Amino acid sequence: MKIIGISGSIVGSKTRIAVQQALNNITEKHPDFDVELIDLGDYKLEFSDGRSYMDYTGDTKVVLEKIMAADAYIIGTPVFQASMPGTLKNLFDLLPVNGFKDKVIGIVVTAGSSKHYLVAEQQLKPILSYMRAVVVPKYVFIEEKQYDRKVIVDDDIIFRLNRLANELVNTTNAMQQVKQAEEAAFFF
């Protein structure tokens, strides 16, 4: 199984740290899984211009191919100006409408204060639903005060990130079993 973590910003490190924590849990419990972090700050993505994702080149092509090949995702976003960063929205715009069809997604949100708690509900979940993703219902919201020197210091947040990782794996396994059952029924 291929699981991709996406750190949806080109600046800062808190979101990457949180997504990596969840991915580390998956790697530890499922060493046979192919787990990778895509930090958008490490790539130079083109702006979406409406063409097929297969027609892009360079870093954009590399990132899109990795995302399209994955079975599940942990998408992390910081909150800037009460919204997700344009970098993450651009990534969604680069993908086809059904780019996440029947694929499982867990969400991690980092923000400076609790005022932005509903960004996942009001912005991310509608987009991911439109793209036909299966979204793990409970997301992890992390405030700046729960970090110290680039380390998550809140045990409850670490517990919730690990639980998100477990729910992602369990839901992805269940989705694959349903898909196999549907394929088997199709051949009879």
Secondary structure in CASP SS format (residue, H / E / C, confidence):
PFRMAT SS
TARGET T0000
AUTHOR 0000-0000-0000
METHOD secondary structure of the structure
MODEL  1
M C 1.00
K E 1.00
I E 1.00
I E 1.00
G E 1.00
I E 1.00
S E 1.00
G C 1.00
S C 1.00
I C 1.00
V C 1.00
G C 1.00
S C 1.00
K H 1.00
T H 1.00
R H 1.00
I H 1.00
A H 1.00
V H 1.00
Q H 1.00
Q H 1.00
A H 1.00
L H 1.00
N H 1.00
N H 1.00
I H 1.00
T H 1.00
E H 1.00
K H 1.00
H C 1.00
P C 1.00
D C 1.00
F C 1.00
D E 1.00
V E 1.00
E E 1.00
L E 1.00
I E 1.00
D E 1.00
L H 1.00
G H 1.00
D H 1.00
Y C 1.00
K C 1.00
L C 1.00
E C 1.00
F C 1.00
S C 1.00
D C 1.00
G C 1.00
R C 1.00
S C 1.00
Y H 1.00
M H 1.00
D H 1.00
Y C 1.00
T C 1.00
G H 1.00
D H 1.00
T H 1.00
K H 1.00
V H 1.00
V H 1.00
L H 1.00
E H 1.00
K H 1.00
I H 1.00
M H 1.00
A H 1.00
A C 1.00
D C 1.00
A E 1.00
Y E 1.00
I E 1.00
I E 1.00
G E 1.00
T E 1.00
P E 1.00
V C 1.00
F E 1.00
Q C 1.00
A C 1.00
S E 1.00
M C 1.00
P C 1.00
G H 1.00
T H 1.00
L H 1.00
K H 1.00
N H 1.00
L H 1.00
F H 1.00
D H 1.00
L H 1.00
L C 1.00
P C 1.00
V C 1.00
N C 1.00
G C 1.00
F C 1.00
K C 1.00
D C 1.00
K C 1.00
V E 1.00
I E 1.00
G E 1.00
I E 1.00
V E 1.00
V E 1.00
T E 1.00
A E 1.00
G C 1.00
S C 1.00
S H 1.00
K H 1.00
H H 1.00
Y C 1.00
L C 1.00
V H 1.00
A H 1.00
E H 1.00
Q H 1.00
Q H 1.00
L H 1.00
K H 1.00
P H 1.00
I H 1.00
L H 1.00
S H 1.00
Y H 1.00
M C 1.00
R C 1.00
A C 1.00
V E 1.00
V E 1.00
V C 1.00
P C 1.00
K C 1.00
Y C 1.00
V E 1.00
F E 1.00
I E 1.00
E E 1.00
E H 1.00
K H 1.00
Q H 1.00
Y E 1.00
D E 1.00
R C 1.00
K C 1.00
V E 1.00
I E 1.00
V C 1.00
D C 1.00
D H 1.00
D H 1.00
I H 1.00
I H 1.00
F H 1.00
R H 1.00
L H 1.00
N H 1.00
R H 1.00
L H 1.00
A H 1.00
N H 1.00
E H 1.00
L H 1.00
V H 1.00
N H 1.00
T H 1.00
T H 1.00
N H 1.00
A H 1.00
M H 1.00
Q H 1.00
Q H 1.00
V H 1.00
K H 1.00
Q H 1.00
A H 1.00
E H 1.00
E H 1.00
A H 1.00
A H 1.00
F H 1.00
F C 1.00
F C 1.00
END
